[in-house]
Amino acid sequence: MVVFDAIICDPPYGVRAGGRKSGGRKLLKGVIGPYTVPDDKRTDHIPSTAAYSLAECVHDLLDVAAKMLVMGGRLVYFYPVLREDDSTETHFPEHPCFKLIATCEQILSLRYSRVLLTMVKIGPYTEEIAETARLKHLEFKENHLKWLEEGNLHAAVFSSADLSWVMQAIPNPVKTPNQSTEGNTCSFYL
């Protein structure tokens, strides 16, 4: 269902307050199945929630945007970056339906920054992409359980090994001259 020209958001990425999703641990572990809250308990019901990892959040964002954006539509969102002195490459999420066209870094501290990514939809959402997304959700269910058991959600947010499926280096981007304001950098890709 293609309905939007643009999606602009600031997803939770776990530096201060991590993301949460409906479901709870028992549902994610498979102890209980999905349930419907009875009418007489809906007024006071507080839904169970579980942690929502950065990898899963970005995957869901890209998948929903690929389904709902018109061709040529824009997806604009913040993405966290762990600032390392020896790092020369920056890795950003990729999706077959999107092309990264601009980045703008906002330095938050010596350790963290966030980058405003602008992507344009260049391809249709196909059945093959939908199946890949479905399989990735199953993988997230397994990894989510592992991260909960290890208490390793914060490390998983910034681990490039855990995010290798969604993050790849941008091969030789062509940049216009950088525009800097107090340490913040913007780049545009052709």
C-alpha positions as a printed Julia matrix, in Angstrom:
190×3 Matrix{Float64}:
   0.0     0.0    0.0
   1.86    3.07  -1.3
   0.53    6.17   0.47
   3.33    8.51   1.62
   5.66   10.94  -0.15
   7.99   11.07   2.86
   8.56    9.5    6.28
  10.52   11.56   8.81
  11.32   10.08  12.22
  13.69    9.85  15.16
  13.62    6.15  16.13
  14.79    5.05  19.59
  18.36    3.79  19.54
  19.08    3.0   23.16
  21.63    5.61  24.28
  19.33    7.22  26.86
  16.03    5.41  26.5
  15.88    2.24  24.46
  13.0     1.27  22.26
  10.11   -0.83  23.53
   7.62   -2.93  21.6
   4.37   -4.62  22.5
   4.52   -8.27  23.41
   6.57   -8.87  26.52
   9.14  -11.56  27.28
   6.72  -14.48  27.58
   5.31  -13.83  24.11
   8.8   -13.46  22.62
  10.01  -16.66  24.3
   6.99  -18.54  22.95
   5.69  -19.36  26.46
   2.34  -17.79  25.57
   0.73  -17.06  22.25
  -0.76  -13.78  21.07
  -3.83  -12.87  23.09
  -6.85  -10.57  22.97
  -7.63   -8.51  26.04
 -11.24   -9.15  27.16
 -13.59   -6.17  26.84
 -14.13   -5.91  30.62
 -10.36   -5.54  31.24
  -9.44   -3.12  28.44
  -9.97    0.04  30.48
  -7.28   -0.76  33.06
  -5.06   -2.99  30.93
  -1.38   -2.1   30.71
   0.18   -3.98  27.8
   3.37   -5.98  28.26
   6.4    -4.63  26.45
   9.86   -5.89  25.6
  13.1    -4.26  24.55
  13.32   -3.25  20.88
  16.89   -3.47  19.56
  18.29   -0.92  17.14
  18.81   -3.58  14.47
  15.18   -4.69  14.64
  13.88   -1.13  14.79
  15.85   -0.05  11.7
  14.86   -3.23   9.86
  11.19   -2.55  10.58
  11.53    1.12   9.61
  13.14    0.3    6.25
  10.64   -2.48   5.56
   7.58   -0.33   6.33
   9.01    2.6    4.36
   9.71    0.35   1.37
   6.06   -0.76   1.43
   4.46    2.63   2.01
   6.56    5.24   0.18
   5.86    6.25  -3.41
   8.67    5.76  -5.92
  11.04    8.69  -5.41
   9.71    9.18  -1.86
  12.09   10.13   0.93
  12.91    8.35   4.19
  14.63   10.68   6.67
  15.72    9.43  10.09
  18.41    9.76  12.75
  20.9     6.92  13.15
  23.38    6.61  16.07
  27.12    6.47  15.52
  29.74    5.4   18.03
  32.59    7.86  17.49
  35.96    6.15  17.39
  39.25    7.96  16.83
  40.7     5.3   14.53
  37.55    4.77  12.46
  37.65    6.19   8.95
  34.62    4.38   7.54
  31.06    4.96   8.62
  28.52    2.19   8.06
  24.87    2.95   7.44
  21.84    0.68   6.93
  21.02   -0.37   3.38
  17.92   -1.73   1.7
  17.41   -2.82  -1.92
  14.55   -0.33  -2.36
  16.57    2.7   -1.19
  19.58    4.8   -2.12
  21.33    7.0    0.46
  21.44   10.57  -0.88
  22.52   12.7    2.11
  23.97   12.51   5.61
  24.31   15.15   8.3
  26.17   14.33  11.53
  25.26   15.9   14.86
  27.96   15.34  17.47
  26.34   14.61  20.83
  29.42   13.86  22.96
  32.98   12.63  22.65
  31.66    9.09  22.32
  28.34    9.41  20.46
  26.89   11.26  17.52
  23.84   10.78  15.4
  23.53   11.1   11.66
  20.45   12.33   9.84
  20.14    9.95   6.88
  18.11   10.83   3.8
  17.22    7.95   1.5
  15.19    7.96  -1.7
  13.05    5.02  -2.82
  14.47    3.7   -6.09
  12.85    0.27  -6.42
   9.54   -1.5   -5.84
   8.73   -3.64  -2.8
   8.71   -7.19  -4.18
   7.62  -10.59  -2.84
  11.29  -11.55  -2.54
  11.97   -8.53  -0.31
   8.86   -9.36   1.75
  10.08  -12.95   2.27
  13.54  -11.73   3.29
  11.88   -9.39   5.82
   9.78  -12.25   7.22
  12.86  -14.45   7.69
  14.72  -11.57   9.33
  11.88  -11.19  11.86
  12.32  -14.87  12.8
  16.04  -14.28  13.26
  15.31  -11.25  15.45
  13.07  -13.4   17.63
  15.95  -15.82  18.23
  18.56  -13.08  18.77
  16.24  -11.07  21.01
  15.97  -14.04  23.33
  19.78  -14.41  23.38
  20.27  -10.7   24.1
  17.73  -10.82  26.93
  19.4   -13.86  28.47
  22.87  -12.34  28.23
  21.72   -8.88  29.32
  23.57   -7.58  26.3
  21.04   -5.24  24.67
  23.14   -2.06  25.01
  26.2    -3.76  23.52
  24.06   -5.11  20.68
  22.86   -1.61  19.83
  26.36   -0.53  18.87
  27.95   -3.82  17.8
  28.81   -3.78  14.11
  29.08   -7.59  14.17
  25.46   -7.96  15.29
  24.32   -5.41  12.71
  26.41   -6.7    9.8
  23.3    -7.83   7.91
  21.95   -4.27   7.73
  25.12   -2.22   7.66
  27.53   -2.03   4.75
  30.08    0.61   3.79
  28.98    3.06   1.15
  31.31    2.25  -1.77
  33.27    5.36  -2.78
  30.56    7.98  -2.24
  30.82   11.13  -4.32
  30.53   14.07  -1.95
  29.94   17.73  -2.45
  32.15   19.92  -0.26
  31.35   19.4    3.42
  29.39   22.06   5.24
  30.52   22.24   8.87
  28.92   24.03  11.78
  30.63   23.6   15.16
  31.84   20.07  14.39
  28.68   18.89  12.65
  29.21   17.63   9.1
  26.82   17.23   6.18
  27.51   15.25   2.99
  25.45   14.76  -0.14
  25.84   11.72  -2.37
  25.32   11.84  -6.11
